[in-house]
Amino acid sequence: MENSNRNYENPQGNYTRTSKIDIKEMLGYGLGDFGYILSWTLVSAFLTFFYTDVAGISAGLVGTLMILVRVWDGISDVGMGFIVDRTTSKHGKARPYLIWMPIPLAITLLLLFTVPDISDGGKFAYAAITYSLFILMYTAVTIPYKTLLGQMTQDQQSRSFLGVIGAVFIQVSAFIVTVFTEPVANAIGGQRGWVITATLYGIVTITTLFITFISTKERVDESSVNNNKQIKSTLILDIKLLFKNRYWLIMTVYCIVYYLLMGLVGAELYYATYIIGNTSFFSLLSIVKYGPAIIALLLTGFYIKRYGKRNTALLGTVLLMISAAVKIIIPTSAILFLIGSMIYGVAKGLFVATIYSMINDTVDYGEWKTGKRIGGLVNSGASFGMKVGTGIGTALIGWLLAFGGYVPNAAQQSVLTIQMIYTLNIYIPFILGVCCFILLLAYKLDKIYPQIINDLNK
């Protein structure tokens, strides 16, 4: 048994770390997912297209920008996780940031889509600065938000349903952005359309995160963790503890791979434009993906309860590979691409329903193994994986399009460019599905989690 030398004591005998969460609080938490995903989906799905086809920045530079910003992103993630773990306030460790940071996040979102009409070098510099600021503000919101999931309860059923409800809100939010953004922005026209759209999403983000703040509670307090005051704490020591957590390592790599897939969503807009010949096809893709995903999510909670989070996510990887296989049959077929996208939507729902609660389960595993709870750092590490994956995915769009000789707004693209569009939308997602499947086979935390919670509450 890995924690045979632990001597867990709860200094507050009446303190309940495993309280069940009522539906009102779950919905309040889920609204936060809805809010910040509006901003993130707008950026991940449309920023590359906006930079290349509206702002006029070359595809190669855009790809490079996505990777450069991710280096900064990794630093900010780790720093924010360390800060959250050491935050002490009357509102808890994570909740205060849901009041402090949403307004700066909304402002930087607006700045992303207001690229001035200056030289190419000036546009690139402006994009690099504003994108870096957006990532910093996004980190300052999402690391505390994801940490809050682990702070609300250690009851596995409540945490699973929190993940499912959050996933429903995520799917609805992403659906709204991917379906309505491009038509609304085009209807208004030019960069002005994107600015107005970003402003609306920013206002909703602020409002929903405030609702999350006032409707949630933190129950897993630092004072209830074994020897937390006795264990010396520095960033270096905490990072060493982090890398002793093998399930956190698995989930972090899993996040990189899965969110690389998320970063490729913007490639669908190029498929719609240059393979189908109609940008509105992108909105139709969103409908066939998110509609079935939301319906499937309504049943996911019961599936998780019976088969576990890992097995639910494994089913998602199988569906992901099937989705890509359907598209491979005839890459130019709009019908097959729609069918494959529908299957992919269900797979995505299973991923989103499980990923955040699985990450926070590794917080409990780390506490059980080492005697120290570092939820902020665990979530920041996983978040770093998510953003690195998204960055690689969006960078691949720019790099592969540049490799193919992509010409923005051209009536016809080269044969190599078309092949790169197929690669981004079909072949790479299949490979990523295989990688996710292999990683999840090594994740066995579900089997020992009840023992972990029993030991922590002795």
C-alpha positions in Angstrom: 0.0 0.0 0.0 1.6 3.3 -1.1 0.6 5.4 1.9 1.4 2.9 4.6 3.3 5.5 6.6 0.6 8.1 6.5 -0.8 9.4 9.8 -3.9 11.3 8.7 -5.6 13.5 11.3 -8.5 15.8 10.7 -8.0 18.7 13.2 -11.7 19.7 12.7 -13.7 16.7 13.8 -16.9 18.0 12.3 -15.4 19.1 9.0 -16.9 17.3 6.0 -14.7 17.0 3.0 -17.1 14.6 1.3 -20.3 16.6 1.5 -22.7 16.0 -1.4 -23.4 19.0 -3.6 -27.0 20.0 -4.4 -28.1 20.7 -7.9 -28.4 24.5 -7.4 -24.7 24.7 -6.6 -23.8 22.4 -9.4 -25.6 24.6 -11.9 -23.9 27.7 -10.4 -20.5 26.1 -10.9 -21.4 24.9 -14.5 -22.3 28.5 -15.5 -18.6 29.4 -15.0 -17.7 26.8 -17.6 -20.2 28.4 -20.0 -18.6 31.8 -19.5 -14.9 31.2 -19.9 -15.5 28.6 -22.7 -17.2 31.4 -24.7 -13.9 33.3 -24.7 -11.7 30.3 -25.3 -13.7 28.8 -28.1 -13.8 32.2 -29.9 -10.0 32.3 -29.7 -9.3 28.6 -30.5 -11.8 28.3 -33.3 -11.5 31.7 -35.0 -8.3 33.5 -34.1 -6.1 31.8 -36.6 -8.6 32.5 -39.4 -9.1 36.1 -38.2 -5.3 36.7 -38.2 -4.8 35.2 -41.7 -7.9 36.2 -43.6 -9.1 39.4 -41.8 -6.0 41.0 -40.2 -3.7 39.9 -43.0 -0.9 38.2 -41.0 0.9 35.3 -42.8 -0.1 31.8 -41.9 3.5 30.9 -41.1 3.9 33.8 -38.6 0.6 32.9 -37.0 1.8 29.3 -36.5 5.0 30.6 -34.9 3.1 33.0 -32.7 0.9 30.2 -31.3 4.0 28.3 -30.1 5.8 31.3 -28.7 2.8 32.3 -26.6 2.6 28.8 -25.2 6.0 29.1 -23.7 4.8 32.1 -21.8 1.6 30.3 -21.1 3.5 27.4 -19.3 5.3 29.8 -17.0 2.0 31.6 -16.1 0.2 28.3 -15.4 2.8 27.1 -12.9 3.0 30.5 -11.3 -0.8 30.8 -10.9 -1.1 27.3 -9.5 1.6 28.2 -6.9 -0.3 31.4 -6.0 -3.7 29.7 -5.7 -2.2 27.1 -3.3 -1.0 29.9 -1.0 -4.1 32.1 -1.3 -5.9 32.7 2.0 -9.1 34.8 2.1 -12.5 34.8 3.6 -13.8 33.5 0.3 -11.4 30.6 0.2 -8.4 29.8 -2.1 -9.9 29.7 -5.5 -13.2 31.7 -5.5 -11.7 35.2 -5.0 -10.2 35.1 -8.5 -13.6 34.7 -10.0 -14.3 38.2 -9.0 -10.9 39.8 -9.5 -10.0 38.5 -13.0 -13.0 38.2 -15.4 -13.1 41.9 -16.3 -9.4 41.9 -17.4 -10.0 38.7 -19.3 -12.9 40.3 -21.2 -10.8 43.4 -22.0 -7.9 41.4 -23.4 -10.4 39.3 -25.5 -11.5 42.5 -27.1 -8.0 43.6 -27.8 -7.3 40.4 -29.7 -9.7 41.3 -32.4 -8.8 44.9 -32.8 -5.5 44.5 -34.8 -4.6 48.0 -36.2 -3.9 48.5 -39.9 -0.2 48.9 -39.7 2.9 47.2 -41.1 3.2 43.4 -41.1 5.8 43.5 -38.4 3.7 45.9 -36.3 0.6 43.6 -36.7 2.7 40.6 -35.6 4.0 42.5 -32.5 0.5 43.7 -31.6 -0.8 40.1 -32.0 2.0 38.7 -29.8 1.5 41.2 -27.0 -2.3 41.1 -26.9 -2.4 37.3 -27.2 0.1 36.9 -24.4 -2.0 39.2 -22.2 -5.1 37.3 -23.0 -3.4 34.0 -22.0 -2.2 35.5 -18.8 -5.8 36.7 -17.8 -7.3 33.4 -19.0 -4.9 31.5 -16.8 -5.7 33.7 -13.8 -9.4 32.7 -14.2 -9.2 29.1 -15.2 -6.6 27.7 -12.8 -8.6 28.9 -9.8 -11.9 27.8 -11.4 -10.6 24.2 -12.1 -9.0 24.1 -8.6 -12.5 25.0 -7.2 -13.9 21.7 -8.5 -11.5 19.8 -6.2 -12.1 22.3 -3.3 -15.9 21.9 -3.3 -16.1 18.2 -2.3 -14.3 14.9 -2.4 -17.5 13.0 -2.8 -16.9 11.0 -6.0 -20.5 11.0 -7.2 -20.9 14.8 -6.7 -17.6 15.5 -8.4 -18.5 13.3 -11.3 -21.9 15.0 -11.7 -20.2 18.4 -11.4 -18.0 17.3 -14.3 -21.0 16.2 -16.3 -23.0 19.4 -15.7 -19.9 21.5 -16.5 -19.5 19.5 -19.7 -23.1 20.2 -20.7 -22.4 24.0 -20.3 -19.1 23.7 -22.1 -20.8 22.0 -25.1 -23.7 24.5 -25.2 -21.2 27.4 -25.0 -18.9 26.0 -27.7 -22.0 25.3 -29.8 -23.2 28.9 -29.6 -19.7 30.3 -30.5 -19.0 27.9 -33.4 -22.5 28.2 -34.9 -23.2 31.9 -34.6 -19.9 33.7 -34.5 -19.0 33.5 -38.2 -22.5 34.5 -39.5 -22.9 37.3 -37.0 -19.4 38.7 -37.6 -19.8 38.5 -41.4 -23.3 40.1 -41.2 -21.8 43.1 -39.3 -18.8 43.1 -41.6 -15.0 43.3 -41.4 -13.1 43.6 -38.2 -15.9 45.6 -36.6 -18.0 42.4 -36.7 -15.4 40.5 -34.8 -14.9 43.3 -32.2 -18.7 43.5 -31.5 -18.9 39.7 -31.1 -15.9 39.6 -28.8 -17.4 42.4 -26.7 -20.7 40.4 -26.3 -18.9 37.3 -25.3 -16.8 39.2 -22.8 -19.8 40.6 -21.0 -21.4 37.1 -20.7 -18.1 35.7 -19.4 -18.0 38.3 -16.6 -21.6 37.7 -15.6 -21.5 33.9 -15.5 -18.2 33.8 -13.5 -19.7 36.2 -10.9 -22.7 33.9 -10.5 -20.3 31.0 -10.0 -18.6 33.0 -7.2 -21.7 33.7 -5.3 -23.3 30.2 -5.6 -20.4 27.9 -4.7 -18.5 26.9 -1.5 -15.1 25.6 -0.7 -15.3 22.6 1.7 -11.9 20.9 1.3 -10.0 23.3 3.4 -6.2 23.4 3.8 -6.5 23.0 7.5 -8.0 19.5 7.1 -5.0 18.2 5.2 -2.4 16.0 6.9 0.6 17.9 8.3 0.2 20.7 5.8 1.6 23.2 8.2 4.6 21.0 9.0 5.7 20.3 5.4 8.1 22.9 4.1 6.7 24.5 1.0 8.6 26.1 -1.9 7.8 26.0 -5.6 10.7 23.7 -6.3 9.6 21.2 -3.5 6.0 21.3 -4.7 7.0 20.6 -8.2 9.1 17.6 -7.0 6.0 16.3 -5.2 4.0 16.9 -8.4 6.3 14.6 -10.4 5.9 11.8 -7.8 2.2 11.7 -8.8 2.2 9.2 -11.7 -1.5 9.7 -12.5 -1.0 13.5 -12.7 1.7 12.8 -15.3 -0.6 10.5 -17.3 -3.4 13.1 -17.2 -1.1 16.0 -18.2 0.2 14.1 -21.3 -3.4 13.1 -22.0 -4.4 16.8 -21.8 -1.6 17.7 -24.3 -2.8 15.1 -26.8 -6.5 15.7 -26.4 -6.2 19.5 -26.5 -4.0 19.3 -29.6 -7.1 17.9 -31.2 -9.1 20.8 -29.8 -6.6 23.2 -31.3 -7.3 21.7 -34.8 -11.0 22.8 -34.7 -10.1 25.9 -36.6 -9.0 23.7 -39.5 -12.6 22.9 -40.1 -13.2 26.5 -41.3 -10.6 26.0 -44.0 -12.3 22.6 -44.9 -15.6 24.4 -45.2 -14.2 27.2 -47.3 -11.9 25.4 -49.7 -13.2 21.8 -49.9 -16.9 22.4 -49.6 -16.8 25.9 -51.0 -19.1 27.4 -48.3 -18.0 28.9 -45.0 -21.5 28.3 -43.6 -20.7 24.6 -43.7 -18.6 25.3 -40.6 -21.8 26.3 -38.6 -23.5 23.1 -39.9 -20.6 21.0 -38.6 -21.0 22.6 -35.2 -24.7 21.7 -35.1 -24.1 18.0 -35.9 -21.2 17.9 -33.4 -22.7 19.7 -30.4 -26.3 18.6 -30.7 -25.6 14.8 -30.2 -22.9 15.6 -27.7 -25.3 17.5 -25.4 -27.9 14.7 -25.7 -25.3 12.1 -24.9 -24.1 14.1 -21.9 -27.5 13.8 -20.3 -26.8 10.0 -19.9 -23.1 10.3 -19.2 -23.5 10.7 -15.4 -25.2 7.3 -15.1 -22.6 5.7 -17.4 -19.8 7.1 -15.2 -21.5 5.9 -12.0 -21.6 2.3 -13.4 -18.4 2.0 -15.4 -16.1 4.8 -14.0 -14.6 7.9 -15.5 -11.6 6.2 -17.2 -13.8 3.7 -19.0 -16.2 6.5 -20.1 -13.2 8.4 -21.6 -11.9 5.2 -23.2 -15.2 4.9 -25.1 -14.7 8.4 -26.3 -11.3 7.5 -27.8 -12.8 4.6 -29.7 -15.6 6.9 -31.1 -12.9 9.4 -32.0 -11.0 6.9 -34.1 -14.3 5.7 -35.7 -15.1 9.3 -36.5 -11.8 9.8 -38.4 -12.2 6.5 -40.2 -15.6 7.5 -41.6 -14.1 10.7 -43.0 -11.2 8.9 -44.5 -13.5 6.8 -46.8 -14.1 9.8 -49.1 -12.4 12.9 -47.8 -14.3 15.2 -50.2 -17.7 13.9 -49.2 -19.7 16.4 -47.2 -22.1 13.8 -46.0 -19.4 11.5 -44.6 -17.7 14.4 -43.0 -20.9 15.3 -41.3 -21.5 11.8 -40.1 -17.9 11.6 -38.8 -18.4 14.9 -37.1 -21.5 13.7 -35.4 -19.7 10.7 -33.9 -16.8 13.0 -32.9 -19.3 15.2 -31.1 -20.4 12.3 -28.9 -16.7 11.4 -28.2 -15.9 15.0 -27.3 -18.8 15.0 -24.8 -17.4 12.0 -23.1 -14.0 13.6 -22.9 -15.2 16.9 -21.5 -17.5 15.1 -19.0 -14.6 13.3 -17.4 -11.4 15.2 -17.8 -11.6 17.8 -15.1 -12.9 15.5 -12.4 -10.2 13.0 -13.3 -7.5 15.7 -12.9 -8.9 16.6 -9.5 -8.9 13.0 -8.5 -5.1 13.1 -9.0 -5.1 15.9 -6.4 -6.5 13.5 -3.8 -4.1 10.8 -5.0 -1.1 13.2 -4.5 -2.4 14.1 -1.0 -2.8 10.5 -0.1 0.7 9.6 -1.3 2.7 12.6 -0.1 0.7 14.1 2.7 0.4 17.5 1.0 -2.4 18.9 -1.1 -1.4 21.0 -4.0 -4.6 21.3 -6.0 -3.6 24.6 -7.6 -0.3 23.3 -8.9 -1.9 20.0 -10.1 -4.5 21.9 -12.1 -2.0 24.4 -13.4 0.2 21.5 -14.7 -2.8 19.9 -16.4 -3.9 23.3 -17.7 -0.4 23.8 -19.1 -0.8 20.5 -20.9 -4.2 21.7 -22.3 -2.7 25.0 -23.6 0.4 23.4 -25.0 -1.8 20.9 -26.9 -4.1 23.7 -28.1 -1.0 25.8 -29.1 0.5 22.9 -31.1 -2.8 22.2 -32.8 -3.3 25.9 -33.8 0.3 26.2 -34.8 0.0 23.1 -37.0 -2.8 24.8 -38.9 -0.6 27.7 -39.7 2.6 25.7 -40.4 0.9 23.0 -42.6 -1.0 25.6 -44.5 2.2 27.6 -45.1 3.9 24.4 -46.1 1.1 23.7 -48.6 1.5 27.2 -50.1 -1.8 28.5 -48.8 -3.0 31.8 -50.3 -5.6 33.7 -48.2 -9.0 34.3 -49.9 -7.8 32.6 -53.1 -10.5 31.2 -55.3 -8.6 27.9 -55.6 -5.8 26.4 -53.5 -2.9 24.2 -54.6 -3.1 20.4 -54.5 -0.6 20.3 -51.6 -2.7 22.9 -49.6 -5.8 20.7 -50.1 -3.9 17.7 -48.9 -2.8 19.6 -45.8 -6.4 20.5 -45.0 -7.3 16.8 -45.2 -4.4 16.0 -42.9 -5.4 18.5 -40.3 -9.1 17.5 -40.3 -8.8 13.7 -40.7 -5.5 12.0 -40.4 -4.0 13.7 -37.4 -7.2 13.3 -35.4 -7.1 9.6 -36.0 -3.5 9.4 -34.7 -4.4 11.4 -31.6 -7.3 9.1 -30.9 -4.9 6.1 -30.8 -2.6 8.0 -28.5 -5.4 8.9 -26.0 -6.5 5.3 -25.9 -3.0 4.1 -25.0 -2.6 6.8 -22.2 -6.0 5.9 -20.7 -5.1 2.2 -20.5 -2.3 3.2 -18.0 -4.7 5.3 -15.8 -6.0 3.0 -13.0 -6.9 5.5 -10.4 -10.6 4.7 -10.5 -10.0 1.3 -8.9 -8.2 2.6 -5.8 -10.0 5.9 -5.4 -12.5 4.7 -2.8 -9.6 3.4 -0.7 -7.9 6.7 -1.0 -10.9 8.7 0.3 -11.5 6.2 3.1 -7.9 6.7 4.2 -8.0 10.5 4.0 -11.1 10.6 6.2 -10.0 8.2 8.9 
